[in-house]
Amino acid sequence: MAGSIAYRFWTGLFLIIAWMPRSVPARETPAAALDYADYAVVLRNHVNEEGLVHYKNLKANRQPLDKFVQSLADLESARYEAWKPADQLAFWINAYNALTLKALIDHYPIQASLFRSLRFPQNSIRQIPGVWNQLKFKVMGRLMTLDQIEHHVIRQQFDDPRIHMALVCAAKGCPALRNEPYRGDRLDSQLEDQVTKFVRSPSQFRVDREKKIIDLSKILDWYGRDFEPKYADPARFPGRSRTESAVLNFLSRYVEGGIRNLLQDETCRIRYLDYDWSLNEQDEQGQDGF
């Protein structure tokens, strides 16, 4: 009898324990993306709809930019590694553009040299010695140049040639500087919008139907090979090199049918436009000066 009671006791206890709700491990919370609030203030207050920057005002009110630049330096690499690829790419595009702004206001107004003025405008980023390969900025605790960010990180680690319509080197020949930060959850639509604006700008892309001339931004000459993995299609663009076919195929996605047909016409001549190295600066009234 005692044994039977003990048996029923332990059996019941076992069933109670077996049916008790088990705690479910909490899902890992995705690492929060970087706070772009300070950078958003910079872009909203000092960049107009044409992508031109009021550098004088930015230099006089640089605290939000300096705070954002400090956040780039303080970011922990483990937090960055936990992000989705879109958040990572948005981070690097924002970092490149923000650090370019910092380089400008650190040297603003630009002091032109006689030697550099023989080749470039006096109000040009090209007047700043070593701006891309010598000036160093701290990102995630590591000193980096703008060239390292662009060529060794963004171009090597992210297979998306649309970045060439988003990275802005403070020249009028560049794509327009977007007046909002890039964000991972909106990155695709933001990049698509950048490409659309780029293609619609006569200073970046135009077609002379009568003369059968296709004028392209020098950017598409310098970085044309970046378009090859996704867009090279020599069969569709006869008479073109692999790089030219990739660039034309990419552009054809953003133009209407008549121009698309011209891009496929092998008798059309391609020319690359001279790059405008003058500063992408607003005048005192917020309009395009110079």
Backbone as CSV, one residue per row, in Angstrom:
resi,resn,N_x,N_y,N_z,CA_x,CA_y,CA_z,C_x,C_y,C_z
1,MET,0.845,-1.219,0.000,0.000,0.000,0.000,0.866,1.249,0.000
2,ALA,1.843,1.279,0.875,2.735,2.445,0.923,3.477,2.611,-0.381
3,GLY,3.867,1.446,-0.960,4.585,1.507,-2.229,3.699,2.058,-3.328
4,SER,2.415,1.654,-3.282,1.473,2.128,-4.299,1.256,3.628,-4.190
5,ILE,1.128,4.091,-2.950,0.943,5.536,-2.731,2.162,6.313,-3.221
6,ALA,3.332,5.800,-2.910,4.566,6.470,-3.340,4.664,6.508,-4.855
7,TYR,4.247,5.370,-5.472,4.294,5.303,-6.930,3.394,6.362,-7.564
8,ARG,2.117,6.438,-6.991,1.184,7.423,-7.542,1.692,8.852,-7.311
9,PHE,2.339,9.068,-6.165,2.866,10.410,-5.853,3.930,10.829,-6.865
10,TRP,4.904,9.958,-7.067,6.008,10.316,-7.964,5.559,10.386,-9.422
11,THR,4.617,9.520,-9.793,4.078,9.572,-11.159,3.343,10.875,-11.397
12,GLY,2.530,11.270,-10.398,1.805,12.538,-10.538,2.734,13.725,-10.602
13,LEU,3.774,13.696,-9.745,4.738,14.799,-9.752,5.445,14.898,-11.091
14,PHE,5.777,13.721,-11.657,6.437,13.708,-12.953,5.552,14.334,-14.032
15,LEU,4.262,13.969,-14.021,3.336,14.514,-15.023,3.159,16.021,-14.862
16,ILE,3.107,16.460,-13.609,2.979,17.907,-13.374,4.176,18.650,-13.944
17,ILE,5.368,18.102,-13.644,6.591,18.745,-14.135,6.641,18.713,-15.659
18,ALA,6.236,17.545,-16.233,6.287,17.389,-17.686,5.384,18.381,-18.399
19,TRP,4.233,18.686,-17.758,3.284,19.569,-18.428,3.421,21.034,-18.013
20,MET,4.359,21.309,-17.133,4.572,22.713,-16.769,5.076,23.476,-17.982
21,PRO,4.587,24.698,-18.234,5.069,25.491,-19.372,6.549,25.790,-19.225
22,ARG,7.260,25.473,-20.263,8.692,25.722,-20.249,8.971,27.134,-20.753
23,SER,9.959,27.744,-20.155,10.324,29.092,-20.621,10.987,28.982,-21.985
24,VAL,10.570,29.838,-22.894,11.120,29.865,-24.247,12.256,30.882,-24.287
25,PRO,13.405,30.480,-24.782,14.512,31.441,-24.863,14.108,32.677,-25.645
26,ALA,14.432,33.816,-25.123,14.084,35.062,-25.813,14.859,35.170,-27.110
27,ARG,14.170,35.656,-28.147,14.839,35.877,-29.421,15.859,36.995,-29.288
28,GLU,16.940,36.814,-29.979,17.960,37.859,-29.923,17.434,39.124,-30.601
29,THR,17.593,40.234,-29.955,17.176,41.500,-30.534,18.220,41.959,-31.537
30,PRO,17.800,42.257,-32.772,18.779,42.717,-33.760,19.521,43.952,-33.256
31,ALA,20.788,44.005,-33.565,21.576,45.166,-33.154,21.008,46.424,-33.801
32,ALA,20.786,47.437,-33.002,20.198,48.674,-33.512,21.157,49.350,-34.479
33,ALA,20.598,49.876,-35.571,21.409,50.631,-36.520,21.899,51.907,-35.851
34,LEU,22.889,52.512,-36.459,23.445,53.745,-35.914,22.388,54.846,-35.903
35,ASP,22.451,55.695,-34.920,21.528,56.829,-34.840,22.001,57.913,-35.801
36,TYR,21.189,58.196,-36.794,21.559,59.185,-37.808,20.907,60.545,-37.574
37,ALA,20.390,60.780,-36.382,19.654,62.020,-36.121,20.527,63.261,-36.346
38,ASP,21.756,63.243,-35.831,22.629,64.410,-36.011,22.987,64.625,-37.479
39,TYR,23.256,63.538,-38.170,23.587,63.650,-39.594,22.377,64.143,-40.387
40,ALA,21.187,63.719,-39.988,19.972,64.188,-40.656,19.812,65.696,-40.510
41,VAL,20.161,66.220,-39.345,20.102,67.671,-39.126,21.063,68.385,-40.073
42,VAL,22.259,67.845,-40.226,23.255,68.440,-41.127,22.702,68.514,-42.542
43,LEU,22.195,67.414,-43.037,21.727,67.356,-44.418,20.478,68.211,-44.624
44,ARG,19.587,68.176,-43.664,18.343,68.944,-43.790,18.603,70.449,-43.777
45,ASN,19.550,70.888,-42.946,19.786,72.320,-42.769,20.759,72.930,-43.774
46,HIS,21.611,72.097,-44.381,22.692,72.675,-45.182,22.795,72.136,-46.611
47,VAL,21.891,71.241,-47.000,21.900,70.691,-48.364,20.548,70.966,-49.002
48,ASN,20.554,71.564,-50.189,19.281,71.888,-50.836,18.818,70.748,-51.740
49,GLU,17.702,70.964,-52.434,17.105,69.909,-53.249,17.986,69.528,-54.438
50,GLU,18.878,70.419,-54.842,19.792,70.119,-55.946,21.059,69.414,-55.462
51,GLY,21.148,69.191,-54.155,22.313,68.504,-53.616,23.503,69.405,-53.381
52,LEU,23.298,70.711,-53.385,24.374,71.665,-53.147,24.449,72.004,-51.661
53,VAL,25.657,72.244,-51.189,25.914,72.406,-49.763,26.254,73.858,-49.434
54,HIS,25.704,74.348,-48.346,26.063,75.681,-47.857,27.198,75.494,-46.856
55,TYR,28.430,75.415,-47.357,29.576,75.083,-46.515,29.860,76.155,-45.471
56,LYS,29.617,77.407,-45.803,29.877,78.477,-44.843,28.999,78.301,-43.603
57,ASN,27.707,78.064,-43.817,26.804,77.852,-42.686,27.115,76.557,-41.938
58,LEU,27.491,75.536,-42.680,27.827,74.263,-42.045,29.041,74.412,-41.139
59,LYS,30.041,75.142,-41.598,31.227,75.346,-40.778,30.885,76.115,-39.502
60,ALA,29.974,77.084,-39.625,29.586,77.891,-38.468,28.683,77.119,-37.504
61,ASN,28.072,76.041,-37.983,27.158,75.245,-37.148,27.520,73.765,-37.286
62,ARG,28.746,73.456,-36.963,29.276,72.136,-37.259,29.072,71.097,-36.150
63,GLN,28.486,71.497,-35.028,28.382,70.567,-33.897,27.666,69.263,-34.245
64,PRO,26.515,69.308,-34.946,25.867,68.028,-35.276,26.737,67.126,-36.143
65,LEU,27.465,67.712,-37.082,28.355,66.901,-37.917,29.473,66.300,-37.075
66,ASP,30.065,67.092,-36.189,31.141,66.576,-35.344,30.637,65.456,-34.424
67,LYS,29.406,65.592,-33.925,28.840,64.537,-33.079,28.637,63.257,-33.877
68,PHE,28.175,63.398,-35.101,27.972,62.205,-35.927,29.307,61.547,-36.267
69,VAL,30.291,62.366,-36.612,31.618,61.827,-36.916,32.179,61.083,-35.701
70,GLN,31.933,61.603,-34.506,32.392,60.919,-33.296,31.678,59.578,-33.131
71,SER,30.414,59.519,-33.513,29.679,58.254,-33.409,30.234,57.214,-34.373
72,LEU,30.770,57.647,-35.503,31.432,56.712,-36.422,32.667,56.120,-35.754
73,ALA,33.397,56.960,-35.045,34.615,56.501,-34.369,34.295,55.554,-33.221
74,ASP,33.205,55.825,-32.507,32.889,55.068,-31.295,32.155,53.762,-31.559
75,LEU,31.629,53.578,-32.749,30.851,52.379,-33.040,31.692,51.119,-32.809
76,GLU,31.125,50.157,-32.102,31.815,48.899,-31.862,31.654,47.976,-33.068
77,SER,32.746,47.340,-33.464,32.712,46.488,-34.654,31.750,45.314,-34.483
78,ALA,31.609,44.801,-33.256,30.694,43.678,-33.019,29.253,44.089,-33.307
79,ARG,28.912,45.307,-32.958,27.563,45.800,-33.248,27.370,45.919,-34.753
80,TYR,28.369,46.450,-35.435,28.298,46.577,-36.896,28.143,45.206,-37.554
81,GLU,28.901,44.225,-37.099,28.873,42.897,-37.706,27.509,42.233,-37.546
82,ALA,26.747,42.641,-36.564,25.426,42.047,-36.340,24.352,42.644,-37.241
83,TRP,24.688,43.687,-37.963,23.706,44.332,-38.842,23.475,43.526,-40.113
84,LYS,22.334,43.784,-40.745,22.069,43.249,-42.073,22.958,43.970,-43.086
85,PRO,23.242,43.318,-44.225,24.090,43.954,-45.235,23.607,45.339,-45.671
86,ALA,22.299,45.528,-45.779,21.779,46.833,-46.196,22.112,47.913,-45.172
87,ASP,22.034,47.570,-43.885,22.397,48.529,-42.843,23.890,48.833,-42.883
88,GLN,24.678,47.825,-43.176,26.126,48.030,-43.262,26.482,48.945,-44.427
89,LEU,25.881,48.698,-45.587,26.182,49.536,-46.743,25.710,50.967,-46.515
90,ALA,24.519,51.133,-45.955,24.025,52.482,-45.652,24.994,53.206,-44.725
91,PHE,25.509,52.482,-43.743,26.482,53.067,-42.813,27.706,53.598,-43.559
92,TRP,28.272,52.807,-44.451,29.503,53.226,-45.130,29.267,54.378,-46.100
93,ILE,28.127,54.375,-46.784,27.818,55.506,-47.671,27.697,56.782,-46.851
94,ASN,26.958,56.706,-45.740,26.817,57.879,-44.872,28.169,58.312,-44.315
95,ALA,28.989,57.346,-43.932,30.303,57.675,-43.384,31.154,58.400,-44.421
96,TYR,31.194,57.878,-45.636,32.003,58.505,-46.679,31.540,59.937,-46.939
97,ASN,30.247,60.125,-47.110,29.732,61.461,-47.426,29.914,62.428,-46.263
98,ALA,29.692,61.952,-45.042,29.842,62.822,-43.870,31.301,63.210,-43.651
99,LEU,32.216,62.267,-43.821,33.633,62.565,-43.635,34.164,63.473,-44.739
100,THR,33.587,63.378,-45.913,33.935,64.331,-46.974,33.506,65.739,-46.577
101,LEU,32.316,65.865,-46.004,31.866,67.175,-45.513,32.816,67.693,-44.437
102,LYS,33.248,66.820,-43.556,34.180,67.225,-42.505,35.494,67.716,-43.113
103,ALA,36.015,66.969,-44.087,37.265,67.377,-44.735,37.121,68.769,-45.348
104,LEU,35.956,69.041,-45.921,35.734,70.350,-46.545,35.699,71.461,-45.516
105,ILE,34.887,71.300,-44.475,34.764,72.426,-43.543,36.019,72.582,-42.692
106,ASP,36.812,71.505,-42.552,38.096,71.646,-41.857,39.058,72.513,-42.656
107,HIS,38.838,72.629,-43.963,39.742,73.393,-44.836,39.013,74.552,-45.530
108,TYR,37.841,74.897,-45.020,37.040,75.945,-45.657,37.282,77.294,-44.978
109,PRO,37.409,78.384,-45.739,37.414,78.433,-47.207,38.686,77.816,-47.786
110,ILE,38.536,77.180,-48.928,39.637,76.444,-49.547,40.736,77.405,-49.987
111,GLN,41.948,77.030,-49.649,43.118,77.819,-50.052,43.737,77.156,-51.288
112,ALA,43.586,77.799,-52.420,44.071,77.221,-53.673,45.571,77.430,-53.820
113,SER,46.220,76.434,-54.388,47.646,76.567,-54.698,47.799,76.916,-56.174
114,LEU,48.872,77.620,-56.506,49.115,78.009,-57.888,49.251,76.783,-58.777
115,PHE,49.968,75.775,-58.283,50.201,74.575,-59.084,48.893,73.831,-59.366
116,ARG,48.076,73.609,-58.315,46.832,72.861,-58.512,45.820,73.659,-59.324
117,SER,45.920,74.980,-59.243,44.984,75.819,-59.991,45.221,75.763,-61.494
118,LEU,46.355,75.231,-61.904,46.599,75.046,-63.330,45.730,73.927,-63.894
119,ARG,45.280,73.041,-63.008,44.490,71.893,-63.464,43.051,71.904,-62.954
120,PHE,42.846,72.474,-61.769,41.535,72.378,-61.140,41.041,73.752,-60.703
121,PRO,39.704,73.904,-60.570,39.161,75.183,-60.103,39.701,75.537,-58.721
122,GLN,39.749,76.823,-58.434,40.253,77.259,-57.132,39.315,76.838,-56.006
123,ASN,38.025,76.715,-56.289,37.056,76.282,-55.269,36.782,74.789,-55.440
124,SER,37.833,73.994,-55.361,37.699,72.565,-55.601,38.287,71.751,-54.453
125,ILE,37.680,70.620,-54.191,38.229,69.697,-53.201,39.622,69.236,-53.606
126,ARG,39.932,69.299,-54.900,41.250,68.885,-55.365,42.357,69.820,-54.894
127,GLN,41.980,70.953,-54.335,42.969,71.879,-53.779,43.413,71.476,-52.371
128,ILE,42.742,70.514,-51.763,43.093,70.072,-50.409,44.119,68.955,-50.523
129,PRO,45.345,69.155,-50.073,46.381,68.133,-50.224,46.003,66.821,-49.519
130,GLY,46.126,65.726,-50.260,45.912,64.400,-49.677,44.525,64.139,-49.159
131,VAL,43.526,64.806,-49.709,42.184,64.703,-49.139,41.655,63.271,-49.168
132,TRP,42.042,62.480,-50.153,41.519,61.114,-50.246,42.473,60.056,-49.709
133,ASN,43.759,60.301,-49.838,44.687,59.214,-49.481,45.638,59.535,-48.329
134,GLN,45.515,60.722,-47.728,46.383,61.067,-46.612,45.597,61.467,-45.362
135,LEU,44.542,62.251,-45.519,43.722,62.604,-44.361,43.086,61.343,-43.792
136,LYS,43.167,61.195,-42.472,42.639,59.988,-41.847,41.551,60.328,-40.845
137,PHE,40.553,59.448,-40.809,39.405,59.607,-39.929,39.199,58.292,-39.180
138,LYS,38.726,58.402,-37.959,38.544,57.193,-37.158,37.141,56.637,-37.383
139,VAL,37.093,55.372,-37.782,35.830,54.661,-37.971,35.931,53.333,-37.224
140,MET,35.024,53.126,-36.282,35.060,51.922,-35.437,36.432,51.731,-34.798
141,GLY,37.043,52.844,-34.392,38.330,52.794,-33.701,39.525,52.642,-34.604
142,ARG,39.305,52.604,-35.907,40.392,52.388,-36.868,40.562,53.628,-37.727
143,LEU,41.811,54.062,-37.909,42.080,55.204,-38.772,41.984,54.784,-40.233
144,MET,41.197,55.540,-40.998,40.964,55.201,-42.398,40.971,56.456,-43.250
145,THR,41.382,56.318,-44.499,41.263,57.403,-45.469,39.957,57.232,-46.243
146,LEU,39.568,58.276,-46.939,38.370,58.184,-47.779,38.567,57.160,-48.887
147,ASP,39.771,57.079,-49.437,40.044,56.064,-50.461,39.852,54.658,-49.910
148,GLN,40.303,54.423,-48.697,40.135,53.089,-48.108,38.658,52.758,-47.932
149,ILE,37.881,53.732,-47.491,36.449,53.497,-47.311,35.785,53.168,-48.643
150,GLU,36.106,53.944,-49.670,35.453,53.737,-50.959,35.940,52.474,-51.662
151,HIS,37.245,52.346,-51.811,37.786,51.300,-52.682,38.035,49.970,-51.972
152,HIS,38.399,50.015,-50.689,38.729,48.781,-49.986,37.568,48.211,-49.181
153,VAL,36.562,49.041,-48.923,35.404,48.545,-48.179,34.170,48.505,-49.077
154,ILE,33.700,49.661,-49.504,32.423,49.709,-50.214,32.474,48.949,-51.536
155,ARG,33.462,49.240,-52.361,33.514,48.593,-53.678,33.881,47.119,-53.597
156,GLN,34.667,46.748,-52.609,35.092,45.348,-52.510,34.087,44.461,-51.794
157,GLN,33.406,45.012,-50.804,32.556,44.179,-49.959,31.082,44.194,-50.346
158,PHE,30.671,45.148,-51.179,29.260,45.264,-51.530,29.118,45.289,-53.053
159,ASP,28.430,44.310,-53.570,28.284,44.176,-55.019,27.070,44.968,-55.495
160,ASP,27.194,46.279,-55.495,26.082,47.123,-55.934,26.648,48.384,-56.572
161,PRO,26.732,48.428,-57.903,27.331,49.592,-58.567,26.523,50.875,-58.411
162,ARG,25.313,50.779,-57.884,24.536,52.003,-57.658,25.195,52.910,-56.629
163,ILE,26.156,52.384,-55.899,26.851,53.226,-54.915,27.539,54.410,-55.597
164,HIS,27.853,54.275,-56.880,28.520,55.379,-57.585,27.578,56.557,-57.833
165,MET,26.302,56.361,-57.618,25.341,57.446,-57.694,24.989,57.971,-56.305
166,ALA,25.669,57.442,-55.286,25.382,57.847,-53.909,26.584,58.460,-53.208
167,LEU,27.794,58.046,-53.588,29.001,58.606,-52.977,29.302,59.959,-53.598
168,VAL,29.528,60.946,-52.740,29.658,62.330,-53.223,30.984,62.915,-52.746
169,CYS,31.836,63.272,-53.694,33.179,63.768,-53.372,33.252,65.293,-53.391
170,ALA,32.116,65.949,-53.156,32.072,67.410,-53.006,32.387,68.165,-54.281
171,ALA,32.117,67.557,-55.436,32.310,68.237,-56.721,30.988,68.264,-57.471
172,LYS,30.836,69.243,-58.358,29.611,69.327,-59.142,29.504,68.191,-60.148
173,GLY,30.625,67.573,-60.477,30.581,66.415,-61.356,30.065,65.173,-60.675
174,CYS,29.990,65.203,-59.336,29.472,64.066,-58.563,27.953,63.983,-58.707
175,PRO,27.380,62.865,-58.303,25.925,62.828,-58.136,25.510,63.843,-57.074
176,ALA,24.229,64.165,-57.059,23.719,65.107,-56.059,23.798,64.478,-54.672
177,LEU,24.215,65.271,-53.684,24.222,64.811,-52.305,22.790,64.763,-51.799
178,ARG,22.373,63.614,-51.373,21.005,63.453,-50.877,20.853,64.199,-49.555
179,ASN,19.707,64.886,-49.372,19.556,65.661,-48.146,18.816,64.890,-47.049
180,GLU,19.092,63.602,-47.006,18.653,62.735,-45.917,19.660,61.587,-45.827
181,PRO,19.822,60.997,-44.649,20.746,59.868,-44.533,20.215,58.631,-45.268
182,TYR,21.129,57.791,-45.685,20.736,56.484,-46.197,20.426,55.588,-45.006
183,ARG,19.399,54.747,-45.171,18.981,53.852,-44.096,18.752,52.456,-44.677
184,GLY,19.163,51.452,-43.928,19.093,50.096,-44.422,17.711,49.675,-44.872
185,ASP,16.665,50.059,-44.121,15.315,49.617,-44.464,14.747,50.339,-45.672
186,ARG,15.433,51.387,-46.137,14.978,52.131,-47.316,16.060,52.223,-48.379
187,LEU,17.141,51.506,-48.185,18.310,51.704,-49.031,18.018,51.438,-50.498
188,ASP,17.320,50.376,-50.799,17.069,50.044,-52.207,16.310,51.162,-52.911
189,SER,15.249,51.659,-52.292,14.467,52.723,-52.923,15.265,54.023,-53.002
190,GLN,16.098,54.288,-52.004,16.922,55.498,-52.042,17.948,55.423,-53.173
191,LEU,18.580,54.273,-53.344,19.553,54.125,-54.420,18.877,54.188,-55.783
192,GLU,17.703,53.588,-55.897,16.967,53.672,-57.160,16.635,55.119,-57.491
193,ASP,16.255,55.889,-56.493,15.955,57.302,-56.706,17.206,58.069,-57.126
194,GLN,18.350,57.731,-56.526,19.602,58.384,-56.891,19.966,58.107,-58.347
195,VAL,19.804,56.867,-58.772,20.113,56.527,-60.161,19.177,57.267,-61.109
196,THR,17.901,57.317,-60.771,16.927,58.015,-61.619,17.305,59.487,-61.776
197,LYS,17.678,60.133,-60.684,18.093,61.538,-60.759,19.367,61.688,-61.576
198,PHE,20.281,60.765,-61.417,21.546,60.791,-62.147,21.289,60.704,-63.646
199,VAL,20.444,59.782,-64.056,20.175,59.566,-65.477,19.417,60.741,-66.076
200,ARG,18.613,61.404,-65.273,17.832,62.542,-65.780,18.623,63.845,-65.798
201,SER,19.836,63.833,-65.263,20.654,65.043,-65.232,21.480,65.152,-66.504
202,PRO,21.301,66.222,-67.297,22.083,66.377,-68.524,23.582,66.470,-68.282
203,SER,23.984,66.811,-67.059,25.411,66.883,-66.761,26.017,65.496,-66.519
204,GLN,25.158,64.475,-66.438,25.625,63.109,-66.185,25.352,62.167,-67.361
205,PHE,24.258,62.420,-68.065,23.855,61.503,-69.139,22.956,62.252,-70.119
206,ARG,23.284,62.166,-71.390,22.419,62.744,-72.415,22.675,62.047,-73.740
207,VAL,21.648,62.120,-74.600,21.719,61.462,-75.903,21.337,62.454,-76.978
208,ASP,22.157,62.567,-77.996,21.842,63.376,-79.173,21.319,62.420,-80.241
209,ARG,20.005,62.409,-80.433,19.383,61.455,-81.345,19.832,61.672,-82.789
210,GLU,19.942,62.943,-83.198,20.285,63.231,-84.589,21.731,62.853,-84.909
211,LYS,22.643,63.232,-84.014,24.054,62.943,-84.248,24.457,61.548,-83.769
212,LYS,23.546,60.875,-83.076,23.803,59.546,-82.532,25.044,59.544,-81.633
213,ILE,24.978,60.421,-80.648,26.058,60.523,-79.663,25.478,60.283,-78.278
214,ILE,26.138,59.443,-77.531,25.750,59.166,-76.145,26.814,59.776,-75.242
215,ASP,26.435,60.796,-74.476,27.358,61.434,-73.538,27.140,60.845,-72.148
216,LEU,28.229,60.357,-71.554,28.156,59.710,-70.253,29.057,60.408,-69.242
217,SER,28.646,60.354,-67.988,29.470,60.867,-66.901,30.811,60.149,-66.876
218,LYS,31.840,60.885,-66.542,33.172,60.290,-66.409,33.184,59.194,-65.338
219,ILE,32.269,59.258,-64.408,32.160,58.226,-63.363,31.965,56.856,-63.992
220,LEU,31.190,56.808,-65.088,30.901,55.541,-65.742,32.087,55.035,-66.548
221,ASP,33.036,55.901,-66.789,34.297,55.498,-67.411,35.252,54.977,-66.336
222,TRP,35.399,55.742,-65.261,36.313,55.360,-64.179,35.921,54.032,-63.533
223,TYR,34.619,53.835,-63.338,34.157,52.678,-62.559,33.279,51.736,-63.379
224,GLY,33.417,51.792,-64.678,32.574,50.962,-65.544,32.662,49.477,-65.247
225,ARG,33.834,49.004,-64.864,33.992,47.567,-64.601,33.162,47.088,-63.422
226,ASP,32.814,47.996,-62.527,31.987,47.601,-61.385,30.592,47.157,-61.823
227,PHE,30.185,47.537,-63.035,28.856,47.181,-63.531,28.851,45.832,-64.248
228,GLU,30.025,45.300,-64.549,30.106,44.087,-65.353,29.461,42.861,-64.715
229,PRO,29.719,42.555,-63.429,29.172,41.301,-62.874,27.659,41.162,-63.028
230,LYS,26.930,42.241,-62.886,25.467,42.161,-62.941,24.889,42.514,-64.300
231,TYR,25.589,43.351,-65.067,24.936,43.942,-66.225,25.617,43.699,-67.568
232,ALA,26.792,43.104,-67.603,27.462,42.882,-68.886,26.598,42.002,-69.791
233,ASP,26.373,42.462,-71.023,25.551,41.716,-71.979,25.995,42.085,-73.397
234,PRO,27.190,41.635,-73.808,27.712,41.999,-75.133,26.795,41.585,-76.276
235,ALA,26.066,40.487,-76.123,25.186,40.031,-77.196,24.062,41.029,-77.463
236,ARG,23.599,41.673,-76.419,22.511,42.653,-76.574,23.040,43.997,-77.048
237,PHE,24.339,44.224,-76.842,24.948,45.494,-77.246,26.135,45.192,-78.171
238,PRO,25.844,44.788,-79.395,26.922,44.396,-80.319,27.856,45.560,-80.616
239,GLY,29.120,45.210,-80.803,30.108,46.237,-81.115,30.640,46.969,-79.905
240,ARG,30.171,46.612,-78.718,30.628,47.273,-77.489,31.541,46.343,-76.705
241,SER,32.420,46.942,-75.923,33.229,46.146,-75.013,32.337,45.611,-73.902
242,ARG,32.857,44.671,-73.156,32.097,44.111,-72.039,31.717,45.209,-71.045
243,THR,32.645,46.112,-70.770,32.363,47.191,-69.820,31.304,48.133,-70.375
244,GLU,31.432,48.518,-71.637,30.436,49.423,-72.233,29.062,48.771,-72.265
245,SER,29.015,47.487,-72.572,27.709,46.812,-72.603,27.076,46.805,-71.216
246,ALA,27.891,46.654,-70.177,27.371,46.645,-68.814,26.800,48.007,-68.440
247,VAL,27.539,49.059,-68.761,27.089,50.408,-68.432,25.807,50.748,-69.195
248,LEU,25.773,50.455,-70.497,24.591,50.773,-71.309,23.395,49.938,-70.875
249,ASN,23.632,48.686,-70.535,22.545,47.830,-70.064,21.984,48.348,-68.750
250,PHE,22.855,48.784,-67.865,22.416,49.367,-66.598,21.554,50.608,-66.849
251,LEU,22.041,51.512,-67.675,21.308,52.749,-67.938,19.974,52.484,-68.621
252,SER,19.914,51.445,-69.446,18.692,51.176,-70.208,17.506,50.858,-69.300
253,ARG,17.767,50.484,-68.071,16.696,50.186,-67.125,15.994,51.444,-66.633
254,TYR,16.571,52.607,-66.897,16.054,53.852,-66.329,15.628,54.876,-67.393
255,VAL,15.555,54.460,-68.656,15.191,55.385,-69.726,14.001,54.849,-70.507
256,GLU,13.368,55.739,-71.267,12.212,55.328,-72.057,12.661,54.585,-73.320
257,GLY,11.689,53.960,-73.987,11.991,53.039,-75.074,12.823,53.587,-76.207
258,GLY,12.549,54.836,-76.629,13.299,55.411,-77.741,14.779,55.524,-77.434
259,ILE,15.091,56.012,-76.251,16.501,56.142,-75.854,17.099,54.762,-75.622
260,ARG,16.299,53.845,-75.099,16.791,52.479,-74.884,17.233,51.849,-76.200
261,ASN,16.473,52.103,-77.244,16.850,51.564,-78.551,18.147,52.182,-79.046
262,LEU,18.329,53.482,-78.783,19.576,54.135,-79.197,20.774,53.563,-78.455
263,LEU,20.589,53.249,-77.195,21.687,52.672,-76.428,22.132,51.336,-77.022
264,GLN,21.218,50.646,-77.682,21.546,49.358,-78.300,22.046,49.503,-79.733
265,ASP,22.039,50.716,-80.240,22.489,50.975,-81.615,24.011,51.072,-81.627
266,GLU,24.667,50.109,-82.243,26.127,50.091,-82.223,26.749,51.207,-83.049
267,THR,25.940,51.880,-83.857,26.481,53.006,-84.634,26.543,54.291,-83.806
268,CYS,25.945,54.297,-82.621,26.018,55.477,-81.753,27.414,55.568,-81.126
269,ARG,27.916,56.778,-81.052,29.249,56.995,-80.499,29.136,57.382,-79.027
270,ILE,29.999,56.791,-78.218,30.026,57.113,-76.783,31.109,58.146,-76.520
271,ARG,30.743,59.191,-75.773,31.716,60.178,-75.293,31.566,60.297,-73.779
272,TYR,32.690,60.547,-73.122,32.653,60.769,-71.671,32.840,62.254,-71.386
273,LEU,31.934,62.784,-70.598,31.916,64.210,-70.311,33.087,64.613,-69.418
274,ASP,33.566,65.837,-69.613,34.592,66.365,-68.706,34.009,66.458,-67.302
275,TYR,34.825,66.126,-66.331,34.357,66.130,-64.946,34.485,67.524,-64.369
276,ASP,33.410,67.999,-63.773,33.398,69.332,-63.172,33.859,69.225,-61.722
277,TRP,35.093,69.671,-61.459,35.667,69.560,-60.121,35.375,70.767,-59.236
278,SER,34.599,71.733,-59.722,34.262,72.871,-58.861,33.377,72.403,-57.716
279,LEU,33.453,73.119,-56.604,32.801,72.714,-55.370,31.280,72.713,-55.510
280,ASN,30.647,71.698,-54.951,29.179,71.610,-54.985,28.583,72.510,-53.904
281,GLU,28.761,73.797,-54.107,28.440,74.787,-53.071,27.292,75.690,-53.477
282,GLN,26.450,76.024,-52.507,25.436,77.046,-52.688,26.066,78.428,-52.531
283,ASP,25.446,79.417,-53.141,25.886,80.778,-52.867,25.177,81.284,-51.619
284,GLU,25.353,82.525,-51.284,24.798,83.071,-50.037,23.277,83.033,-50.007
285,GLN,22.633,82.998,-51.182,21.193,82.943,-51.223,20.673,81.504,-51.289
286,GLY,21.627,80.562,-51.180,21.205,79.163,-51.220,21.059,78.628,-52.624
287,GLN,21.507,79.433,-53.617,21.428,78.990,-54.989,22.807,78.588,-55.463
288,ASP,22.851,78.023,-56.652,24.110,77.546,-57.228,24.963,78.731,-57.617
289,GLY,26.048,78.929,-56.895,26.951,80.007,-57.247,28.035,79.547,-58.176
290,PHE,29.015,80.421,-58.373,30.151,80.135,-59.222,29.694,79.837,-60.644
